Amino acid sequence: MIHLCIGVIILAAFAKAAVNDAAINIVCGTDGVNATWRLSRQLVPYATRFFLGNCIRSSATRLTGGALQLNFNADFTECRFKKQMKGKRIVYLNKMTYRPQSKSKPPAYTYPFQCVSQRPQEWVPPFLNPASSLCSGRGDLVFHMALLNEQLSGIAQTNVIPLGSFMPIWAAVEQQAHQPLRLFMEECVAATTAVLQPQQQVYPIIGNKGCLTDSVQGNSIFLPRYHSSAIVLYLQSFVFGVGEVYLHCKLVAWDPQVLDEGKKACQYSKQTGKWELLDDPSQNELCSCCDHTCRSLSKSRRHAEQEPQGLSQRSVLGPFVIVDAYYGEKAAADGFLS
């Protein structure tokens, strides 16, 4: 029995040495992938140990010299593809593996790959588009704020945040009876309580009427919009105080045709060393006040028709528990902390 195990290990090592990247060809499609893996004659006996994700080959083609080509045809909804939303791109991640031993053992060879496509311009994630239907007239506004999951595909299922990781903070306004509106995060601070107290210590994140101050020293950014009535703050987690952390934000809905120093979403670009306007880079000069004091320069007719606080709301999101990366991965797997 011992001799048999040694033989399996030797054969596995020999087969691993014969595997190389050049034998793999990946062709990404709109809805799936076509991959081929050419096996030398020495590897043919191990053909059932080659995988795309958790899928075996779809078919096989005999080649000259006793070689074999494995054909993998899979949709992105199969074979454990991992979908990620990155700005205006959709990324599908997977890997080709060779597993000469049991599944409990790590693969002897791994070839990671990704397929990248551009999101259709008209595509909007349903939860990011609360104004999927509009009606004329006037009515009350409903504001939302939530933490998204890593894929930006839905609401997060945990409040445990590993230190240094990014927190996608989504905010939106249901336009209901209003004409189209653009949503801004006018100010946001982090605090250790759900209710702010006078003279309480806070960590500023957004201030000066829409300037993402945390993008200067940190790596937080606004993600590209997919609807004017929603915005996503990609906030890098940090340690603040002890225990639970809450995010306090002032959300403002405004005429999408009006941008000025008082109604804007600005972030600092370390690459250019300048402030940039999220919605229209050609008007980056509106962000130049972020280093000083920003003021509203105009009022739209729509604003004049509303009550002073009719288009804004203060929202609180939390609690979040920021932990070190090792503990965070373990705790997040268990769900929300109590």
C-alpha positions in Angstrom: 0.0 0.0 0.0 2.9 2.4 0.8 4.5 1.6 -2.5 1.3 2.4 -4.3 1.0 5.8 -2.7 4.6 6.6 -3.5 3.9 5.6 -7.1 0.9 7.9 -7.3 3.0 10.9 -6.0 5.7 10.2 -8.5 3.3 10.0 -11.4 1.6 13.2 -10.3 4.9 15.0 -10.1 5.8 13.8 -13.6 2.5 14.9 -15.0 2.8 18.3 -13.3 6.1 18.8 -15.0 4.6 18.2 -18.4 1.9 20.9 -17.9 2.5 24.4 -19.2 0.6 27.6 -19.9 1.2 27.5 -23.6 -1.1 24.4 -23.8 -4.2 26.5 -22.7 -6.3 28.7 -24.9 -9.1 30.9 -23.5 -11.7 32.5 -25.7 -14.2 34.8 -23.8 -17.7 35.3 -25.2 -20.6 37.4 -24.2 -22.2 34.8 -22.0 -19.5 32.2 -21.5 -16.1 30.9 -22.3 -14.6 28.4 -24.7 -11.3 26.9 -23.4 -9.0 24.2 -24.8 -6.2 22.4 -23.0 -3.8 20.4 -25.1 -2.4 17.4 -23.3 0.8 15.6 -24.4 0.7 11.8 -24.8 2.2 11.4 -21.3 -0.8 13.4 -19.7 -3.6 11.6 -21.6 -4.0 9.0 -18.8 -4.8 11.9 -16.4 -7.4 13.6 -18.7 -10.2 13.3 -16.1 -8.1 15.3 -13.6 -8.2 18.6 -15.6 -10.9 21.1 -14.6 -12.4 24.5 -15.5 -13.6 25.6 -12.1 -15.4 22.5 -10.9 -16.4 21.4 -14.4 -14.8 18.5 -16.3 -14.3 18.8 -20.1 -17.3 19.1 -22.4 -15.6 17.0 -25.1 -12.2 15.8 -26.2 -10.4 15.7 -29.6 -7.7 13.3 -30.6 -4.5 14.9 -32.0 -1.5 13.5 -33.9 1.2 11.8 -31.9 -1.2 10.4 -29.3 -2.0 13.9 -27.9 -5.4 15.0 -26.7 -7.3 18.3 -26.7 -9.8 18.9 -23.9 -12.6 21.3 -24.8 -14.4 23.3 -22.1 -17.6 25.1 -23.0 -19.2 26.9 -20.1 -21.6 29.8 -19.3 -20.5 32.4 -16.8 -23.3 31.1 -14.5 -21.6 27.7 -14.3 -18.4 26.1 -13.1 -18.0 28.5 -10.1 -17.2 31.7 -12.1 -16.9 34.6 -9.8 -18.6 37.8 -11.0 -17.2 41.2 -10.1 -18.4 44.7 -10.9 -15.5 47.1 -11.4 -16.6 50.5 -12.5 -17.9 50.2 -16.1 -16.6 46.7 -16.5 -18.0 43.3 -15.6 -15.2 40.8 -14.7 -15.6 37.0 -14.6 -12.9 35.1 -12.7 -12.1 31.4 -12.8 -9.1 29.1 -13.1 -8.0 25.9 -14.9 -6.6 23.3 -12.6 -4.9 20.0 -12.7 -5.7 17.7 -9.8 -3.9 14.4 -10.0 -4.9 13.6 -6.4 -8.1 13.8 -4.4 -10.2 17.0 -4.1 -9.0 17.4 -0.5 -5.5 18.0 -1.9 -4.4 21.3 -3.5 -4.2 21.3 -7.3 -0.8 20.5 -8.7 -1.2 23.2 -11.3 -3.4 26.3 -11.5 -4.0 28.7 -14.4 -6.1 31.7 -13.3 -7.8 33.8 -16.0 -10.5 36.4 -16.3 -13.0 37.6 -18.9 -13.7 41.3 -19.0 -16.6 43.1 -20.8 -18.0 46.6 -20.8 -21.4 47.1 -19.2 -24.1 48.2 -21.7 -24.6 51.9 -21.3 -28.3 51.4 -20.6 -27.7 48.7 -18.0 -28.4 49.6 -14.4 -28.4 47.2 -11.4 -32.0 47.1 -10.2 -31.2 48.1 -6.6 -29.1 51.0 -7.9 -32.0 52.4 -9.9 -34.8 53.2 -7.5 -36.4 55.4 -10.1 -37.1 52.7 -12.7 -40.5 54.3 -13.3 -41.2 58.0 -13.2 -44.4 59.9 -13.1 -45.1 63.6 -13.4 -46.0 66.0 -10.6 -44.7 66.4 -7.1 -44.5 64.2 -4.1 -42.4 63.2 -1.1 -38.9 61.8 -1.5 -37.6 58.6 0.1 -33.8 58.3 0.7 -31.9 55.1 1.1 -28.4 54.2 2.3 -26.8 50.8 2.7 -23.6 48.8 2.6 -23.1 46.7 -0.5 -21.3 43.4 -0.9 -17.9 43.1 -2.5 -19.4 42.4 -6.0 -21.6 45.5 -5.8 -24.5 43.1 -6.7 -26.6 43.5 -3.6 -26.8 44.5 0.0 -24.0 43.1 2.2 -24.8 40.2 4.5 -22.3 41.2 7.2 -21.2 44.3 9.1 -17.8 42.9 10.0 -15.2 44.8 7.9 -11.6 43.8 7.7 -9.2 46.7 8.3 -8.0 48.3 5.1 -10.7 46.7 2.9 -13.2 48.8 1.0 -16.8 49.4 2.0 -19.2 50.2 -0.9 -21.6 52.7 0.6 -24.7 53.1 -1.6 -27.1 55.9 -1.3 -30.2 56.6 -3.5 -33.4 58.6 -3.6 -36.7 57.3 -4.8 -37.9 60.0 -7.1 -41.5 58.9 -7.1 -43.6 61.9 -8.3 -40.6 64.1 -8.9 -38.9 64.8 -12.2 -35.3 63.2 -12.4 -33.0 64.2 -9.6 -29.3 63.9 -9.0 -28.2 62.6 -5.5 -25.2 64.0 -3.7 -23.5 63.1 -0.4 -23.0 66.6 0.9 -21.3 65.6 4.1 -20.3 62.4 5.9 -18.6 61.7 9.2 -17.8 58.6 11.2 -18.6 58.4 14.9 -18.8 55.7 17.6 -22.5 56.4 18.3 -25.7 56.3 16.4 -26.7 59.8 17.6 -24.2 62.6 17.4 -23.5 64.6 20.5 -22.2 68.2 20.8 -18.4 68.3 20.9 -18.3 64.6 20.0 -15.1 63.4 18.2 -15.8 62.5 14.6 -13.8 61.4 11.6 -14.5 63.6 8.5 -15.1 61.7 5.3 -17.0 64.1 3.0 -17.3 67.8 3.8 -17.3 71.3 2.2 -20.4 70.6 0.3 -19.5 67.3 -1.5 -15.6 67.1 -1.2 -14.4 63.6 -0.5 -11.7 64.6 2.0 -10.8 61.0 2.7 -9.5 60.7 -0.9 -6.7 63.1 -0.1 -4.9 61.0 2.6 -6.7 57.7 2.0 -7.8 55.7 -1.1 -11.6 56.3 -0.9 -13.3 57.2 -4.2 -16.8 57.7 -5.7 -17.6 55.0 -8.2 -19.0 55.9 -11.7 -22.7 56.5 -11.6 -25.2 54.3 -13.3 -28.2 56.5 -12.5 -28.3 60.1 -11.4 -30.5 59.3 -8.4 -27.9 56.9 -6.9 -24.2 57.2 -5.8 -21.7 54.7 -4.4 -18.9 55.8 -2.0 -16.1 53.3 -2.1 -14.8 53.9 1.4 -11.6 52.4 2.7 -12.1 51.0 6.2 -10.2 52.5 9.1 -9.9 52.3 12.8 -11.9 54.9 14.7 -12.3 54.8 18.4 -13.3 51.5 20.1 -16.2 49.2 19.3 -18.9 50.1 16.8 -18.6 52.7 14.1 -21.5 54.6 12.5 -21.6 56.6 9.3 -23.6 59.9 9.5 -24.3 61.5 6.1 -26.4 64.4 4.7 -27.9 63.3 1.4 -29.1 66.0 -1.0 -31.3 65.5 -4.1 -30.9 68.2 -6.8 -31.7 69.2 -10.3 -29.4 67.0 -12.6 -28.9 70.0 -14.9 -27.4 72.1 -12.2 -23.8 71.7 -10.9 -22.1 74.3 -8.8 -19.7 74.6 -5.8 -22.6 73.8 -3.4 -24.0 70.8 -5.3 -21.2 68.5 -6.5 -19.3 65.2 -5.9 -15.6 65.8 -5.9 -12.6 63.5 -5.2 -8.9 64.1 -5.1 -6.8 62.4 -7.8 -3.3 61.4 -6.5 -2.3 60.8 -10.1 -3.0 64.4 -11.2 -2.7 66.1 -7.8 -6.0 67.8 -8.4 -9.7 67.6 -7.4 -12.0 66.1 -10.0 -15.7 66.3 -10.5 -17.4 62.9 -10.6 -20.2 63.8 -13.0 -18.5 66.1 -15.5 -14.7 66.2 -15.6 -14.9 69.2 -18.0 -16.1 71.2 -15.0 -13.4 70.2 -12.6 -12.9 73.9 -11.7 -16.1 73.5 -9.5 -13.9 71.4 -7.2 -11.1 73.9 -6.8 -12.9 75.3 -3.7 -12.4 72.0 -1.9 -9.1 73.3 -0.4 -11.0 76.4 0.8 -14.7 77.1 1.4 -17.4 76.0 -1.1 -20.6 78.0 -1.5 -23.7 77.5 -3.6 -23.6 79.8 -6.6 -27.1 79.3 -7.9 -30.6 78.1 -7.1 -32.8 76.2 -9.5 -36.5 76.9 -9.9 -37.2 73.5 -8.6 -35.4 74.3 -5.4 -37.4 77.5 -4.9 -40.6 75.5 -5.1 -39.5 73.2 -2.3 -39.4 73.5 1.5 -35.9 74.3 2.8 -35.3 70.7 3.9 -37.5 69.1 1.3 -34.6 67.8 -0.9 -32.2 66.7 1.8 -32.1 64.1 4.6 -29.6 63.2 7.3 -29.1 59.4 7.4 -27.2 57.1 9.7 -25.7 53.7 8.7 -24.2 51.2 11.0 -23.0 49.8 13.2 -19.8 48.6 11.5 -17.2 46.5 13.3 -13.7 47.1 11.9 -11.4 44.3 12.7 -7.9 43.1 11.7 -7.9 41.2 8.4 -7.4 37.7 9.9 -10.2 38.0 12.4 -12.4 39.8 9.9 -12.4 37.0 7.4 -13.4 34.5 10.1 -16.0 36.6 11.7 -17.5 37.7 8.3 -18.0 34.1 7.4 -20.2 33.7 10.5 -22.4 36.7 9.6 -23.2 39.8 11.7 -21.6 40.2 15.0 -24.0 40.6 17.9 
